[in-house]
Amino acid sequence: MERNSLDRLKEEYMEIPIPKELDARVKTALGKRRKGKMRRKRMWKGIGIAAAFLIICVGVLTAGINGSPAFAAKLSRVPALHRVVEVLNFQNYTVDEGKYHADIKVPSIQGLGNKDLEHTLNEKYLKENKKLYEDFMSDMEEMKKSNTDGHMGVDSGYTVLTDTDRILSVARYVVNTVGSSSTVMKYDTIDKEKEILITLPSLFKDNSYVDIISANIKKQMTEQNKKDPDKVYWVEGINNDFDGFQTITADQNFYITAEEKLMISFDKYEVAPGYMGTVEFEIPTDILSGILVSDEYIK
């Protein structure tokens, strides 16, 4: 951070109103210090002073962060103080009625300084899972009325794929079971420092990434099949009766790994037979280096 930025942070910090609870704690700490000053006069030298000052500072920071949103918001802009961003289980929808089963977990992201982004994501998670539950209940009632045999189930949840100082990648899955099963994945990747949602197009200078990534994935598919014939993909060069994979979409499912690599994901049945499940491909950074906006995320 440049010098003038630190100076601005210092000025803003000095203008932050001290919470009443924090003010009281500081005064108590200083009062105790004064009472013992005469008895410990000789001890308040060198390292002793530094240690005592550190203890008071830690107490002040802890109380300030817990007691004042303004205090915490300002401090979060100092590079040395990283936010703790978590993905928590907000709500569960469950059904367990013989042939019918639903287990729907709603994630919630907590700890972002960008509350608009945090609210938008959490509202999206809540709405999509509430609709999933309502659709399941409606289908269940229809099956009951028609006395349809068979089972019906839905499982929805989430997993944190990447959680570094910089990147948070969260995957959400929905597994529908009616006879056979299908799996749908969705991903959100967040820059925890800039507090923005990263999209696939935002990583690249132009839309040439679609063709470049697609060509590499086709190559990986055929190479995997040559090494292991059980790995079958619907792509030109592998014998099958299905329409082949052509290109990814501009907003194809993706996430960024802890090793700062780009992963492209496909749902079950999207580019391969069902037994292959969801499939992922790591895209070599060297083929992307010329079209990346920067090497900030992908290296």
WONOR-V218722 format. One record per residue. N is the residue number from 0. RES is the residue in one small letter. PHI is phi in whole degrees, 0 to 359 (none if undefined). Layout:
N;RES;PHI
N;RES;PHI
This chain:
0;m;none
1;e;289
2;r;301
3;n;294
4;s;293
5;l;295
6;d;296
7;r;296
8;l;299
9;k;297
10;e;296
11;e;296
12;y;300
13;m;293
14;e;271
15;i;291
16;p;293
17;i;281
18;p;302
19;k;304
20;e;295
21;l;293
22;d;301
23;a;295
24;r;295
25;v;297
26;k;297
27;t;297
28;a;296
29;l;290
30;g;297
31;k;297
32;r;296
33;r;296
34;k;299
35;g;263
36;k;299
37;m;294
38;r;289
39;r;246
40;k;306
41;r;287
42;m;280
43;w;279
44;k;232
45;g;42
46;i;296
47;g;300
48;i;295
49;a;298
50;a;294
51;a;296
52;f;297
53;l;297
54;i;299
55;i;296
56;c;298
57;v;298
58;g;296
59;v;296
60;l;298
61;t;298
62;a;295
63;g;294
64;i;295
65;n;287
66;g;261
67;s;218
68;p;300
69;a;296
70;f;299
71;a;295
72;a;297
73;k;292
74;l;294
75;s;296
76;r;274
77;v;278
78;p;306
79;a;287
80;l;252
81;h;273
82;r;286
83;v;262
84;v;256
85;e;236
86;v;246
87;l;245
88;n;276
89;f;277
90;q;201
91;n;238
92;y;246
93;t;227
94;v;221
95;d;215
96;e;232
97;g;63
98;k;282
99;y;243
100;h;220
101;a;220
102;d;220
103;i;241
104;k;254
105;v;257
106;p;280
107;s;216
108;i;270
109;q;232
110;g;109
111;l;286
112;g;286
113;n;280
114;k;291
115;d;296
116;l;295
117;e;302
118;h;294
119;t;299
120;l;295
121;n;293
122;e;295
123;k;299
124;y;298
125;l;294
126;k;295
127;e;293
128;n;280
129;k;295
130;k;295
131;l;301
132;y;293
133;e;296
134;d;295
135;f;297
136;m;297
137;s;294
138;d;295
139;m;296
140;e;295
141;e;296
142;m;295
143;k;295
144;k;295
145;s;270
146;n;53
147;t;288
148;d;284
149;g;104
150;h;249
151;m;221
152;g;210
153;v;216
154;d;235
155;s;225
156;g;195
157;y;209
158;t;212
159;v;272
160;l;274
161;t;221
162;d;213
163;t;247
164;d;299
165;r;254
166;i;245
167;l;236
168;s;244
169;v;241
170;a;254
171;r;241
172;y;234
173;v;227
174;v;248
175;n;261
176;t;234
177;v;218
178;g;80
179;s;264
180;s;241
181;s;228
182;t;233
183;v;240
184;m;246
185;k;222
186;y;227
187;d;229
188;t;238
189;i;241
190;d;274
191;k;287
192;e;281
193;k;277
194;e;57
195;i;228
196;l;272
197;i;270
198;t;252
199;l;298
200;p;299
201;s;292
202;l;280
203;f;239
204;k;290
205;d;208
206;n;275
207;s;295
208;y;299
209;v;300
210;d;289
211;i;295
212;i;292
213;s;299
214;a;297
215;n;292
216;i;294
217;k;301
218;k;298
219;q;296
220;m;300
221;t;292
222;e;295
223;q;296
224;n;293
225;k;295
226;k;283
227;d;217
228;p;300
229;d;287
230;k;271
231;v;248
232;y;233
233;w;273
234;v;213
235;e;300
236;g;108
237;i;240
238;n;294
239;n;197
240;d;255
241;f;253
242;d;298
243;g;280
244;f;292
245;q;250
246;t;215
247;i;287
248;t;273
249;a;299
250;d;247
251;q;306
252;n;304
253;f;204
254;y;205
255;i;248
256;t;278
257;a;296
258;e;272
259;e;66
260;k;247
261;l;270
262;m;247
263;i;254
264;s;239
265;f;233
266;d;289
267;k;303
268;y;76
269;e;287
270;v;225
271;a;204
272;p;300
273;g;303
274;y;293
275;m;281
276;g;67
277;t;283
278;v;236
279;e;229
280;f;225
281;e;276
282;i;267
283;p;301
284;t;295
285;d;295
286;i;275
287;l;256
288;s;306
289;g;283
290;i;245
291;l;290
292;v;299
293;s;199
294;d;260
295;e;296
296;y;248
297;i;251
298;k;226
